[in-house]
Amino acid sequence: MTSVASGYEEQCTRCGSKLVTCEWDERVNEQQVQYLWRCWNCKSEFVTVVASDEKRASETEITKPFFTSQVIE
């Protein structure tokens, strides 16, 4: 299995095919997510890492818009 830096358009690191599917993804830390890709053409697997500068939303920021509108006083 090969690990490569990610671009926006994934292709197989072995045969170059763009017929790849994401098998799973996993958050490594606050800024990085790893993706496991599998090629439909040659069946090889490779991992990409995507880094982001975006701040991760807190649970409060996510749930507040939904639950505050449900409160009946």
C-alpha positions in Angstrom: 0.0 0.0 0.0 1.4 3.4 -1.0 0.9 6.7 0.8 0.8 9.9 -1.3 0.0 13.5 -0.8 -3.5 14.3 -2.0 -4.7 16.4 -4.9 -8.3 17.0 -5.8 -8.5 14.3 -8.4 -7.4 10.9 -7.2 -5.9 8.3 -9.5 -4.2 5.0 -8.9 -0.5 5.2 -8.0 0.2 1.9 -9.7 -1.7 2.0 -13.0 -2.8 5.6 -13.3 -6.5 4.7 -13.6 -9.1 7.3 -12.3 -11.5 4.4 -11.4 -10.8 4.6 -7.7 -13.2 4.4 -4.8 -12.7 5.6 -1.2 -12.9 2.6 1.1 -12.7 4.6 4.4 -11.5 7.8 5.9 -10.0 8.6 9.3 -9.2 11.9 11.1 -5.5 11.8 12.1 -5.5 15.1 14.1 -7.3 18.5 14.0 -5.9 19.3 10.5 -5.4 16.0 8.7 -7.7 13.3 7.3 -6.4 10.1 5.8 -8.3 8.3 3.0 -7.9 4.7 1.8 -8.5 4.3 -1.9 -8.9 1.1 -3.9 -8.4 0.9 -7.7 -11.1 -0.9 -9.7 -8.7 -1.6 -12.5 -5.7 -3.2 -10.8 -7.1 -3.7 -7.3 -4.2 -1.9 -5.6 -4.7 0.3 -2.5 -3.2 3.6 -1.5 -3.6 6.2 1.2 -3.9 10.0 0.8 -3.6 12.6 3.5 -5.6 15.9 3.2 -4.6 18.8 5.4 -6.8 21.8 6.2 -6.3 25.1 8.0 -10.0 25.3 8.8 -11.0 25.4 12.5 -13.1 22.4 13.5 -16.6 23.3 14.7 -17.3 22.6 18.3 -20.3 20.5 19.4 -22.0 23.7 20.6 -21.6 25.5 17.3 -23.1 22.5 15.5 -26.1 21.7 17.8 -27.1 25.2 19.0 -29.0 26.2 15.8 -31.1 23.0 16.0 -31.9 22.8 19.7 -32.5 26.5 20.5 -35.3 26.6 17.9 -37.0 23.6 19.6 -37.3 25.2 23.1 -40.8 26.1 24.0 -41.2 28.6 26.8 
